Amino acid sequence: MRKGDDPKICVYLSKYGYMEEIDMDSSAPIIKASELVESLKQFQSFMGLPVTGRLNKATIKMMSMARCGVKDITARTQQRVKRFAMQGSTWKKKHITYRINKYPKNLRKEDVDIMVHKAFNLWSNHSELTFEACKNSSRIVDIDIAFVKGKHGDDTSFEGPGGILAHAFFPQFGGDVHFDDSETWTINSVEGTNLLQVANHEIGHSLGLSHSEELSASMSPLYNDYIPDFMLHMDDIQGIQKLYGKKTIQKPRKLEKTSQEIWDDYWNGLPDL
């Protein structure tokens, strides 16, 4: 690392896939100047910033925004379809179960249930997927959801308010979703962090979507401020349909015959006299 380079910038770029993982515990981690420049360019390109390879105010501001803890760039997301990206793994079924095992400290369980249910439905409204909430603690479900703090048993620790809001695992790794319970989770409010929007984003990862370069999409890595009447962006819709197909419209079932129709069938079936 060159004298004057901010170690936090290198940690950030490494954490989110723009640079190979580095050992910051080392007394003097070595990072080539050319590697840092290319990593900054890749980050700037992903975030829609002018690609300069220099650490300017706009780049630092973007890096300071609250976001998802999942990497932006992985080996499997180098090849993109338009702007959305697919991680490579999907569920091998269309009906998926989930359960909230730990709730946030500042919201009612009933309200959290409603918001998480709505977050799942935003994906099912545009795909062949269906979702089922399970309250039975002894039943095995596909996706476990929990609000936790700090180190919580996986490789991504939460660091308090701001920074990483939540993270999720792709289908091949189980699909579980973790929210940072040190955040102030809110519903229908410009204050705090909107639960619906973050939940919808993390569920997208649980279904196999990676981060999108479209910053107005739900699958953008950065948290967007509260959006009333939140809906999926077309970028999100194209991504989920690429993985699981478009939602088909079920033909209405034919109603049972009326009593008059039954009588007509009876009389029409009698032999002529």
C-alpha positions in Angstrom: 0.0 0.0 0.0 1.3 3.4 -0.9 1.9 6.0 1.8 -1.2 8.1 2.0 -3.7 5.5 0.8 -6.6 5.1 3.3 -6.7 1.4 4.5 -10.5 1.7 4.9 -10.9 2.3 1.2 -8.9 -0.9 0.4 -10.9 -2.8 3.0 -14.1 -1.6 1.4 -13.0 -2.5 -2.2 -11.9 -5.9 -1.0 -15.1 -6.6 1.1 -17.4 -5.9 -1.9 -15.4 -7.8 -4.6 -13.6 -5.0 -6.4 -10.2 -6.2 -5.1 -8.7 -9.5 -4.0 -9.1 -10.1 -0.3 -6.3 -8.5 1.7 -5.0 -9.2 5.2 -5.4 -6.0 7.0 -4.0 -7.6 10.2 -0.7 -7.6 8.5 1.6 -4.8 9.6 2.2 -3.7 6.0 -0.3 -5.1 3.5 1.1 -4.6 0.0 -1.3 -3.3 -2.6 0.0 -2.3 -6.0 -0.9 1.2 -7.1 -2.2 -0.1 -10.4 -4.5 -2.6 -8.7 -6.0 0.1 -6.5 -6.6 2.3 -9.5 -8.3 -0.5 -11.4 -10.4 -1.4 -8.4 -11.5 2.2 -8.0 -12.4 2.4 -11.7 -14.5 -0.8 -11.4 -16.3 0.6 -8.4 -16.9 4.0 -10.1 -18.2 2.2 -13.2 -20.6 0.0 -11.2 -22.0 3.0 -9.3 -22.4 5.2 -12.3 -19.7 7.7 -11.4 -17.1 9.3 -13.7 -14.4 6.6 -14.1 -11.2 8.3 -13.0 -9.4 5.8 -10.8 -8.9 8.5 -8.3 -10.3 8.7 -4.8 -12.5 11.9 -5.1 -15.3 13.2 -3.0 -18.1 11.6 -5.0 -16.5 8.2 -4.7 -15.9 8.6 -0.9 -19.6 9.7 -0.5 -20.8 6.6 -2.4 -18.7 4.4 -0.2 -20.1 5.9 2.9 -23.7 5.1 2.1 -25.7 2.5 4.0 -25.8 -0.7 2.0 -26.2 -4.5 1.7 -23.3 -6.7 3.0 -23.3 -9.0 -0.1 -20.5 -8.5 -2.6 -21.2 -6.4 -5.7 -18.7 -8.4 -7.9 -18.2 -12.1 -7.8 -16.8 -14.5 -10.4 -20.3 -15.5 -11.4 -21.6 -12.0 -11.9 -18.9 -10.8 -14.4 -21.2 -11.8 -17.3 -24.3 -9.7 -17.0 -27.7 -9.7 -18.8 -28.4 -6.0 -19.4 -28.0 -4.5 -15.9 -29.4 -7.1 -13.5 -27.1 -9.9 -12.5 -27.7 -13.6 -11.6 -25.5 -15.3 -9.0 -25.8 -18.7 -10.7 -27.9 -20.7 -8.2 -31.7 -21.0 -8.0 -34.2 -22.9 -6.0 -35.2 -26.2 -7.8 -38.8 -25.6 -6.8 -41.4 -22.9 -7.2 -43.0 -23.0 -3.7 -40.7 -21.7 -1.0 -41.2 -21.6 2.8 -39.8 -19.1 5.3 -39.9 -18.3 9.0 -38.9 -15.3 11.0 -36.9 -16.7 14.0 -35.8 -13.4 15.6 -37.7 -10.2 15.4 -36.4 -6.6 15.7 -36.5 -4.9 19.1 -38.5 -1.8 18.0 -41.3 -3.2 15.9 -44.4 -5.3 16.6 -44.2 -8.9 15.4 -47.5 -8.5 13.5 -46.2 -5.5 11.6 -42.9 -7.3 10.7 -44.9 -10.3 9.5 -46.9 -8.1 7.2 -43.9 -6.3 5.7 -41.9 -9.4 5.1 -45.0 -11.1 3.5 -45.3 -8.1 1.3 -41.6 -8.1 0.4 -41.9 -11.8 -0.8 -45.2 -11.0 -2.7 -43.5 -8.3 -4.7 -41.3 -11.1 -6.2 -44.2 -13.6 -6.6 -46.3 -11.0 -8.4 -44.0 -11.1 -11.3 -42.7 -14.7 -11.4 -43.9 -18.3 -11.0 -42.7 -18.4 -7.4 -45.1 -18.7 -4.4 -44.1 -18.3 -0.7 -45.5 -19.6 2.5 -44.8 -18.2 6.0 -44.4 -20.9 8.7 -44.9 -20.4 12.4 -44.2 -23.9 13.5 -40.7 -23.8 15.0 -40.2 -27.6 14.6 -40.8 -27.5 10.8 -37.8 -27.2 8.5 -38.2 -24.2 6.2 -36.2 -23.1 3.1 -35.4 -19.5 4.3 -34.7 -18.5 7.9 -34.9 -14.8 8.7 -33.4 -13.2 11.8 -32.7 -9.7 13.3 -29.3 -10.0 15.0 -26.3 -7.8 16.1 -22.5 -7.9 15.7 -21.0 -11.3 15.2 -23.8 -13.8 14.7 -22.2 -17.0 13.4 -21.3 -16.2 9.8 -18.5 -14.4 8.0 -20.3 -11.0 7.8 -20.5 -9.2 11.2 -22.7 -6.1 11.7 -21.0 -3.0 12.9 -23.8 -1.0 14.4 -26.1 1.7 12.8 -25.3 2.6 9.3 -22.9 0.7 7.0 -24.1 -2.8 6.4 -27.9 -3.0 7.0 -28.4 -6.7 6.2 -27.1 -9.5 4.1 -28.5 -12.8 2.7 -27.2 -16.1 1.3 -27.8 -17.3 -2.3 -29.9 -20.4 -2.8 -26.9 -22.8 -3.0 -25.9 -21.5 0.5 -29.3 -21.9 2.1 -31.0 -18.5 1.3 -31.1 -17.3 4.9 -31.5 -13.5 5.6 -30.0 -11.5 8.4 -30.9 -7.9 9.4 -28.8 -5.7 11.7 -31.0 -5.2 14.8 -29.0 -2.2 15.8 -30.7 -0.3 12.9 -33.9 1.6 13.5 -36.3 -0.3 11.4 -39.4 1.6 10.3 -42.6 1.1 8.3 -44.1 3.8 6.1 -41.8 6.4 7.4 -39.0 8.7 6.1 -37.3 8.1 9.5 -35.0 5.2 10.1 -34.5 2.4 7.6 -37.4 1.1 5.7 -38.0 -2.6 6.4 -40.0 -3.4 3.3 -37.3 -2.1 0.9 -34.4 -3.8 2.6 -36.3 -7.1 3.0 -37.3 -7.1 -0.6 -33.6 -6.6 -1.6 -32.3 -9.3 0.6 -35.0 -11.8 -0.5 -33.8 -11.1 -4.1 -30.4 -12.5 -3.1 -32.1 -15.5 -1.4 -33.7 -16.2 -4.8 -30.5 -16.0 -6.8 -30.1 -12.3 -7.8 -26.9 -10.4 -7.4 -26.4 -6.7 -7.2 -27.6 -4.6 -10.1 -25.8 -1.5 -11.5 -29.2 0.1 -11.9 -29.1 2.3 -8.7 -32.9 2.8 -8.8 -33.6 -0.9 -8.7 -34.4 -2.9 -5.6 -31.2 -4.9 -6.2 -28.9 -1.9 -6.1 -26.4 -2.5 -3.3 -27.0 0.9 -1.9 -30.0 1.8 0.3 -32.5 4.1 -1.3 -34.4 6.5 0.9 -38.0 5.7 1.8 -40.1 5.2 -1.3 -43.9 5.4 -0.8 -45.8 2.8 -2.8 -42.6 0.9 -3.3 -42.6 -1.5 -6.3 -40.0 -3.5 -8.2 -38.0 -1.8 -10.9 -38.2 -3.3 -14.4 -34.6 -4.3 -13.9 -35.7 -6.4 -10.9 -38.6 -7.9 -12.8 -36.4 -8.9 -15.8 -34.0 -10.6 -13.4 -36.5 -12.7 -11.5 -38.3 -13.7 -14.6 -35.0 -14.8 -16.2 -34.5 -17.1 -13.2 -38.0 -18.5 -12.7 -40.1 -17.5 -15.6 -43.0 -15.1 -16.1 -46.1 -15.4 -14.0 -48.8 -17.2 -15.9 -52.4 -16.2 -15.6 -54.6 -19.1 -14.4 -57.8 -19.6 -16.4 -60.8 -19.3 -14.2 -62.4 -22.6 -13.2 -65.7 -23.4 -14.7 -68.5 -23.0 -12.2 -70.6 -26.0 -11.2 -73.8 -26.4 -13.1 -76.9 -24.6 -11.9 -79.9 -26.5 -10.8 -81.7 -25.4 -14.0 -78.8 -26.9 -16.1 -79.0 -30.1 -14.2 -82.7 -30.4 -14.9 -82.2 -29.6 -18.6 -79.6 -32.3 -18.8 -82.0 -34.7 -17.1 -84.9 -34.0 -19.4 -82.8 -34.0 -22.5 -81.5 -37.4 -21.6 -84.9 -39.0 -21.3 -85.9 -41.2 -24.3 -88.6 -39.9 -26.6 -92.1 -41.4 -26.0 
